[in-house]
Amino acid sequence: MTHDDEGAGRPLWHLAELAHWEAALRTGTYERSTRGATLAEVGFIHASYPEQLPGVAKLLYSREDLAPLVVLEVDPAALAAAGVEVRLEPGDPGDPTSPHFPHLYGPLPVAAVSRTRPAAVEKGWLDLGPWEDLTSPGAGSAP
């Protein structure tokens, strides 16, 4: 992890559309960067620390017509073991003093996701369901 290893070892969160996560479970890797964009298009997968996710949800996922969502909790040690580089970079590339967010430079192996929880964004507020085992039927299917 770069940028003085700020946040090293802390779990990373990624807010995903449930359909994209279910596809990743079938293929073994998750390759979406953010809402409406792939890893191939952007060059990295956007992630956050838990306390940053509500702001991300409010900014990008506050529309009422959203597909079902799921929070992926990612283990940084598992990413490192898989050879996926994590860089802490400014949320606003034009402002190096803006809050830094973890970016994953490579596909996210499903095995690096330690647990999931359903999520919904209602009127700009992030509503999280209970943590679920990745193997439980319907994991991430309802907030």
N, C-alpha and C positions, 0 to 999 in steps of 0.2 A: 504494500500500500504506500502511496506517495503522499506528499504534503506533510512531512514530519510525522508520518504514521499516526496522525490525528484519528482517533476512533478505532485504532487497530484492535481486532478481536471482537468488536461489538457486532451484534447481529445486524444484517442489512435487511431492509424491507423493500419490496417492489409491489405496487398495486397493478394487478393484471386483470384482463377480461377473462372470465371463467372459461370461455370457449378456447382461448389461446393456451391457457394452462392445461386444459384437458388434452389438447393436441400435443403439447409437450410431453405429457405423461405417456402418450403413445410412441413418440419418437425418441424420447430420452434427453432432449435439449429444448430449452425455451429460447426463442430468438426474436422477441419483440423488444423494441427499445422503450417505447412509450405509447400512449394512446395514438393510434393511427399511423404508427411508423415502425419499421422493422430494424433489427440490428444492422442488416446490410445497408439500409438507407442512412442511418445515423452514425454508425461506427462504434457504438457502445450501447449498453443497456442502462437506463436511468435507474438508480436506486436511491434510498434515503435511509436515515436513521429513524427509529420509531417516532421520535418527537418531531421530525420534519414531515412525516406523511400527511397529517391533517392539512397543512398548507399546500402540499402538492395536490391533494384531492380537491381542495377548494378551487385551485387555479385551473386544473385540467379536467376534472371529472364532475363538475357541478351541474351539468345538464340533466334534466329529468328523464331523457330518453336513453339512458345508458344500459348496456348489456350487464348481466350479473358480473360482479367483481369478486376478486379474491386477493388477500394479502399473502405474499410469499415471504417467509422468513428464511433468509439465506445465511449459511454458515461461512464466514470468511476463510476459515482454515480449510474447509472443503473446496472452496474456490481455488485457493493457493495450491492445494494438492492436485487439482485438475489442470493447473497451469493457466487459470483465468486471472489476468491482471486487474486489480482494482485501483483506480486513481481517484483521489479526492480533488475535485475541481470546482471552480466557482459556479454557482447556479446561473449567474449572469456572466457569460464569457467576456463581456465588455467591461466588467467591474471585478477585478481580482479581489476586492475586499468583501464581495457579497458572500453569503453563506455557502460553504462548500458541501457538495453532495458526492457520494460514492458513485462512480461510473464503472461498469463491468465491461472490459475490453475482450469480448469473446462470448460465445454461446454459454448460457447458464445451464450446467448439467442438472437434471432433475435430482440427482443424488445429493447436490449441494443445498437443496431446499429441505430444511429440517422440519418445518410444519407450515400449515396454511390456516387461514381463517377467512370466513366469508366477510364481505364488506359491501356497504352501500353508501352512496353519497346523496343526502337529502337536503336540498336548499343550502348547499355549501358545507354541510356538516358531515363528517366521516363517522359512520356507524359500523362498529366491528362486532362480529359474532364471536363465538368461542373458538379457541384453537382446536384444530382437528388433526388426526393422524392422516398422513397421505394415503394410506391404504383403506381408510374407512369409506363405505359406500356413500356417494354423493358429497365427498369432501369439498367444501367451498361452495356448495350449491345454494345455500340460503343464509341471509343475515340473521 
